[in-house]
Amino acid sequence: MKDLSKIKPAHLPRKPGVYLMKDKNGKIIYIGKAKNLKNRVNTYFHTRAAHDSKTAIMVSKIASVDLLVTDSEIEALILESNLVKEHKPRYNVNLKDDKRFPYLKLTVNEPFPRLMVVRRVTDDGARYFGPYTSSIGMRRTFKFLMRHFGLRSCNFELPPPEGKKIKVCLDYHIGRCAGACEFLESEKDYKIHVEAVIMFLSGRRTNLIGRLRGRMGRASDELKFEEAARLRDTVEAMESVQLKQKVDAADCIDRDVIAYARDAGDATAVVMQIREGILIGRRDFQLKIDKDESEEEVLSGFLRQYYNLADNLPSEIYLPRHLEEIDLLEKWLSTGRKSKVRMLNPQKGEKLKLVSMAEANARLLLDELLIQKKKYKEKVPASAVALQQLLRLERAPLTVSCFDISNLGATDKAASLVYFERGRPKKSEYRHFKIKTVAGQDDFASMREVIGRYVLRRKEENKPLPDLMMVDGGKGQLSIARQVLDENGFAAQPLIGLAKRLEEVFVSGKKSALSIPRSSPAINLLKRVRDEAHRFAITYHRKLRSKRTIGSELDRIPGVGENRRNHLLKHFGSVKKIRTAEVAQLAEVKGIPNKLARVIYDYFHPPVKG
């Protein structure tokens, strides 16, 4: 790891590799690859070139950089793709929730492979096909393959262990399985069905139909009419599927057609898979991007993640725009396919129509996504509706705040404000208050100070007050809060107090408390908000008390001032560890001479008087 203060051009390798940007907490926020690490990293920290807003914000958060050197730029690209998929950094383009999509898994590492639906890809020797963004389409494909190619659906170990017998199940009796469990089908014959399934899922259906026709002819010549009829039905079913999926393409080259659509920080991508002129599937993805991400970064980032683990690579990929690193991407994919892969940006004709079709699908998906997000924002939680009805408010309180005073003694008085939006904490609006003007224990005066400071700050920042304000307490605290709001011109601000007993809610302007059933979503929300305010206040109070205790303990030692106290705490981490340290260990701390080290040791280990 390299600290930013130590990153100098002369110290960086001129080799290909990957760089990992980390924030002050050690969390990876960006991963990139470079042909020359020295030149690439240098552009972030040691050039005067103006960065775009996204890069400028990212650079401001970088605290350290890790470098991983590789032998080639292609190796760097592969490593970058794997690391991005694993760590999902904040400033990289990420496929959102791609693990939720189902895959078809074929256990080719078993003597009698099974076909199953899974949602995770693991390195277990099996072959995976997917992901399928439409579970309905995937299930339809799964049922088609199981019906026509007779793969077993059981989970038995085949061949069975010596001495264990397995009986054929219903699938055998209805012609869906040939009975490999009772050795009624050989491993060699079973592998023929497995190869057919692989060809189907890989898009080589024309070749597969040709093979099936050949087997059908041989079965007919050998007077195996039942088998020939079954093969005929399979061929007809496949030809029917092909007819429905046929795309108007000039040739039968395998290709992927890729497009994306974006709106600020929301983006969707579509991959149309065409094999032998047949559209075998459309895969849809929601992308997690930064609103300032360039078009180049969005498309390039998606390609690297999508093809990182993709099976069944095509020979051509149609893109909606040209990419600067297209040559590198072609080399990478050609290595994986073991034959040439071309990436094209069609400008006219049928190829452009295919890209336009993919773009229309991507835009449709994005519109659906934006509609769903809008519906979510407009949806009013049941707890807010219940509160509105209970308190007879003009509108549902979508934002709720709560004040709590933590006053366990005459010192370190503190208060907290928590803020909930749509029933969820919004921690960017949380606030701590250290009571400044109140002497001794006086919850009412403390409440007056805190609410007054908060209201004035909201005025200065030109921010509205929450839809509903709440204080942790009864009539007394509620009355003080009401006075402060009225004095500052917020007489119409909804305000309540929640007493110790959760059934009682005090409303300003009403003499008696409201009694709310425990099952009401309104009381559940109020309880969560109040408990969070209490937790937040207690945490801050303990922090203040801890600082005072630590400071007063070390400040009693002659010769230990603020700077030396800070050096000791930074070195040892706590007063407890300082107390148990030896003289030599204390003398290792910056600014602590041997004589003072002995003084500190003697303070915590006073000599026993005999």
N, C-alpha and C positions, 0 to 999 in steps of 0.2 A: 504494500500500500504506500502511496506517495502523498505526503501532506502538500497542500497547495502552495504553502510558503516555500517548499523545497523543489517545486516543479520548475525546472529550467530547461531550455531547449537542448543544452549540451548533455543533459542526463537522460534523455529519452531515446529509446532504440529506433533506428531507421528500418524497422522490420514490420511486416504485416501482423495484425493481431486485433484484439478486442480491448476496449477500455470501458470500465465500469465506474460511473460517477456516483458518489455517495454523499448523503447529507450529514449533518453534525451528529445524528444518531446512528450512523453506520448503515442506513437503509439505502439500497440501490434505487436511484431515481432515473437513471438513463444508461442504456447500453448501446455502444456503437462499434462498428468495425472500421478498420483503416488499412490501406495498402502500405502506408508509412505512418506509424504511430506518432513519431516525432512531429511531423508536419500537421497531422490531424489534431492532436491534443493542443498543439501550439496555437491553432486558430481560436480556441476557446479562451485562453488566458494571456497570451503574449502577442496579440495583434490589436491594432486599433480599428479593425473593420467593425462596422456597426452591425450588431446582431438584431434579428427580429425580436419582437416582444416576448415570444415564447422562450427563445434561447436565452435572452437576457435574464428572464426570471429564473430559468433553470440554473444558469451559471452562478447567480447570486446565492443559490442554495447549496452549491457544491462545496463540501468540506474536504474531501479526499478523492483520490482516483486509484483504482486498481488496474494494472495492465497485464494482459495475457498474450504472449507472443506465440504466433503460429508459423508454419512453414510456407503458407501461401495465402493469397487473398480469399480463395475459395474456402479454405479451412476456416478462415476468420469469419466468413459469412455464415457457414454452417454452425460454428460455435456461437455466434451472435444470436442466430435464430433459436437455438436450444436454450440459451440463457434468458432471452426475452420471454419465451414460453414458460420457463420455470419461475422467474422472479416477477414478471409483469410490472416493469417499472412505470412510474407515474408519467414520464414524458416520452415513452415509446408508444407506437400504434399497437394496440392489443385487440385480438379477437375476444369479444366479450362472452364469457360463459360457454366456451366451445365444448367443455366437457359434458355439458348436459345433453348434447346431441347423441343419438344412438348410432352404433356401428353394427355391421354384420361380421361376426367372428367365425372363421372356419379353422378348426383345430387340425391343421395339416400335419402337426407334430405327433398325431396319434395314428395307430394302424387303421382305425376306422373313424375318420374325422366326423365331427358334428358341426352343424351350423346353428348359431345361437345369436341372440340379440344382447349386446353389452353397451355400457356407457363409458367405459374407460379402456384406453389402449395401453397395454403393458408389453414389455419385451419378453414374451413367453414362447416364441417360436411359431405362434399361430399367424394366420393372415387376416387382416382387418380391411373391411370395405366400408367407406363412409368418410365423414359423418353424414347422416341423413337428417336434414332439417325438417322433413315432413315424416313424422312417425307413421302416419297413415300409409304413405307411399312405401315406406320401408317394410311395414307389416304385409302389405300386398305382395311385394317382391319376395319376402320370406315365405309366405304361404305358397306362392307360385313355384318356387324352387323345391320346397318340401313335397309338394303334390306331384311334380313331374320328374324329379330326379332321385327320389327314394332314399334320401339321407336319413339316418336314424335320428330319432328325437329323444332317445333314452340317455341316461347318464351313467350307464354301466361301463365298467372297465372291460374293453374288448381287445384281444381275446380274454375271456374270463380267467381268473387265477385257477391253477390246477385244483381239481376237486370241487369247484363251485359250478353249479349249473344254472343257466338262465333260460327262461321260457320266452318264446316269442309273444309279443303283445298284439293289441288290436290292429296296429299299423300294418303288421304282416298280413293279417286276414283280410284287410280291405285293399291290399295291393300298394300301400304307401312305403313299405320296407321289404327287403328281400330276405330278412332273417339272418343277418350276420352273427347275431348272438348265439344261434344254434348251428353255426357253420354252414348255413344253407346258401351263403354267398361268400365267395372267396375274397381275399383282400385285393387281389388284382382286379376283379370285376367291380368291386366297390370303388376303387381308385378311378375307374372310368367315369362314374357319376360325379366324383369330386372334381375331376378335370373339367367336366361340363359346367359345373357350378362356377368354377373360377373363370372360365371363358365367358359365361353369361354376365357375371358381375364386373368383369374387366371390359365389357363392351364388344368382345369379339364374337358377336352373335351370328354374323354371316358364316364364319368358319364353323361355328358350332352347328348351325342348321345343316351345313354340308355334311358334317360328320354324322349327324343323326339320320340324314337321308341314306347315307351309305350303310349304316347299321340296320336301318329299316329294310333296305333291299336285301341284305344278307340274311336277315331273319326270315323274310318272305321266301327266299330261295331254299332255306333250310326247313320250310314248312312250320316255322314258329310264328303262327299267325297272331297269337295273343300279344306277343312281344312286339311284332310289327305294328299292330293296331295301337299299342300304347305309345310307341315312338312316333307314329303318324299323328296322334292327338297332341303330343308335345310339340312337334314341328308346327302344326297348325296354330297352336296357342302362341308360340313364339312369333310366327309370321304376323299374327293378329296384333301382337304388342308392337312389332316393328312398324306396322302400317300406321298405327296411332302416333308413334313417336318420330316418324320420318321428318327430317328437316330438309328444306330446299337448299342443298349444298351441291357445288359443282363436282365434288369428288368425295371419296370415302376416307379421307385423312382424319386421324384422331385429333381432336382439338378441344381446347377449353376456351370459352368466351367469357371474359371478365369485365365487369363494370362496377362502379360504385356511385353513391349519391351522398351528399353531406349537407348539413345545415348547422353552422356553428360547431358545437362540440358533439353533435350527433351524426353518425354515419352508418350506412349499410353497404354491403358488398354482395354481389351475385356471381356465382360461377356456374355457367351452363356447360355441362359435359356432353360433348358430341363424339360418339365413337362409331366409325364406319357409316357416317352420315345419319346416325340415329341419336336423338336426344335421350340419353339414358338417365339423366337426372339434373336437377337444379339445386344448388346449395346456397343457402342464404346465411349471411352473417351480420351481426351487429358489431360495430367497431367502437372501441374506446379511444378517442383521439382528443388532442388539444385543439381548441378553436382556432389557434394561430398556426396549426400544422399546414405545411405547404402541400399542394396537390401531389407533387413528386414524392414527398415523405409518406403520405397516406397510401398511395398505390404501392410503392416499393415496400413499405412495412407490411402491408397485407400479403403481398406475394411471398415474402420471405417466411412469414408465419404459416400461411396456408400450405405451401409446398414443402415445408420442413419435414412433415411426416406423411405427406400425401402418397398414396399408392396409385398405380395405374396412370403414370404420367403420359401426357399426349405428346405428339410430335410438333404441334403448333399451338400457340397461345395468342389469342387476339386481345389486345389491350385498348382502352379508350384514349390513351395518350402515350407519347414517346417518353422513355426513361433514359437518363444519362448513363446509368449503370446496367443497361440492358445486356451488354456483352458479357459482363460478369455473371449475371443471372442465367444467361443461356448456357455458359460453361458449367455452372453449378447444376442445373437441371439435366444437362446432357450427361454429366457424370452419373447422376442418379438413374437415368433411363438407360444408360449405356448405348445411346445413339443420339443423333442430333436433335435438339429441341430449338425451335425458332419462335421468337417473340415478335409479333407484328402489331403495327398500329394502322389498321385498314383505313383508307381514305375514300373508297368508292365501291360500288357494286354490291354483290351479295354478302361479302364479308363485312362491309360497313353496316348492312342491314342487321346482321347477327349482333354486332356490338350495340347498335341502337336498341334492339330488342332487349338485350341484357340491361342497358341503361334504364329503359322504361320499367323493367322489373325492379331494379334497385330503387328507383324513385318511388315506385308504388310501396315498396317495403318501408322506405323512410317516412312516407306520408302516414302509413299505418302506425309506425312507431311514435311519430309526433302527436298523432291523435290520441294514442293511449296515454302519453305523458300529460297531455292537456287535460284528459279526463281525470287522471290521477290528481292533478293540481286543483281541479275544480271540485273534486269529490270532498264532501264534508264528512269528517269522521263521526261515528255514532255518538261518541263521548261529547263532542262539541254541540251536536244537536240536542242531546239530553241536557247539557248545561244551559243552552239558550232557553229551552222550555222551562227549566227549573227556576232560573233567575229572571225570566221574562225579559231577555235582552233583545235589542233590535236586530242583531245579527249574531250568527254563531261565532263563538270565541275561538278562532283558529290559532291565535297566539295567546299564551298564558304565562305570566311570570309570578314568581313567589319570593318574598323577602323572609330571611330568617336571621335572628340575632344569636350569636354564640357568645355567651357571657358567663364563663365559669368562675370568674374571680374579678378582683379589682384591676387586674392588668390584662393586656392582650385582648381587649374587647374587639370582636370582629363581627362582620355580617356578610351574608351572601345573597346573591340574586341568581336564580336559575330561570331559564327561558325555554318554553316548549312551543313547537310549531307543528300543528296537525298531530298532536299527541306524542311527538318525539322530541327529545332534547336537542336544542340548537346551541351547541357549546360555544360558538363564536359570540353569542350574546350573554354568556355567563359573566358575572362580575363579582369581585371581592371588594370589601370595604373594611378599612381599618378605622375604628371609631376614633375621632380626633378631638371632639369638643366636649365629651361627656366625662365627668369625673365619677368614679365609683360605679356601682351597679345600678343602672337605670335603663330598663328596656324601652320605656316609652320615649325618653329623650334620644336614645340611640336610634330608634325607629324613625323619629323625626329627622335626625341628621341624615340618615342613609337615604330615605325617600326623597328628601329635599335635594341632595346631591345628584341623585339619579335623574330626577325630573329636569333639573337645570342642565345636566349634560345632554339629555335627549333634545332639549330646546336648542342648545348650542350646535348640535350636530344635525339639526333639522330632521330628526327621526321621530316617527309617531310612537306613542305609548302602545303597549300590547293591548289586544282586545279585552283582556281581563287581567287585572292585577289582584294578587292575593298576598296576605300577610299570615305568618304562622303565629296565631294567637287568637284571643277572644275580642270582646267589645273594646277593651282599653286600647290595644294596638290598632284595631280597626278605626277607632275614633281619631287617633293621632294621624294615621295615614290619610284619612278623609280631609282633615284640616289642611295638611300640607298640599294635597292636590287642589283643594278649593283656593288656597292662597296663591297658587301658581297658575290659575286659570283653567283647571281641568275638573270642573264641577261635574261634568257629564261622564267622567271616566268610570266604567264599571269596576267595583272594588268589593272584595269579600275577605272574611277572616275564617280560618279553619282552626277550630279549637282542638284540644288534645283528644277529645272524643270525636271520632270521625263522623258520627252521625250528625253533628252540629255544625252548620255553616252559617256564619253571621254575614248579613248583607247590610251595607251602609244605608241608613234611612229606615231600617226596620228594627223594631224593639226585640222581637223574639227570633230565636234561631230557626233555621230551616232544618227539618229532619229528612235525610235522604236514605232510602233503602240501601243496604249493603250491596245488593245485586246490581245497582244502577251503574252504567258505564261512566256516569258523571263523577260519582264518588271514587271510582277506581282511578280516574285521571287525576283528580285533586289529590288523592293519597300519594300517587307516584310523584307528582310535582312537589308536594310538601316534603316527602322523604328525601328527594334529591336535594332540595334546598338545605335541609338539615345536614345531610352528609357533606355537602359542599362547604357549609359554614364550619362544621367541626374539623374538617381536614385543614382548612386555612388557620383556624384557631390553634390547632396542634403544631402547625408549621411555625407560627409566630412564637409560641411558647418554647418550642425546641430551639429556635434561634437564640432566644433570650437566655435560656438555660446554658446552652453551649458557650455563648459569649461571656456570660457572667462567670462561668467555671474557669475558663482559660484566662480571663482578664484579671483574676485574682493573683496570678503568678507574676512575681516581680520580673520585669524585663520583657514580658510578652505583650506587645501591642497589637493593633489591628492587623498589620501586615504579617507579622510572625504567626499570629493566630490563624490567619487564612492559609498560610503555607503549611502549617501543621495539619489542619483539617483536610487540605487537598492531598497531602502525602498519605495520611493514615485513614481518612474517610470518616472517622468518628472519634469522640472524646474517649470512648471505651477502649479503643485500640491505642490511643495516646497513653492512657493510664497504664496499660500493660506493656508498653514498649521499654526496651532497655536503653541505657545511656548512649551506647554506640549507635543504636537505631535512630534515636532522637537527633544525634549530631549529624546524621546524613541529610536532614531536612535543610533546604535552602534558607539561609539567614539565621540558622541556629548554631552558635559556636559551642565548643565542648563545655565551657563553663556554664552557659545557660542550659545546656542539655542536662547537666547534673542538677541544676536548680529545679527544672521541670520534673525530673525523676523524683527528687526528694519531696516535692510538693505532693505527689501522689503516693509516695512511700515514706511517710514521716518516720524517723527513727523511733524505735520503741524505748521509752524511758524505763530504766531498770531500778 
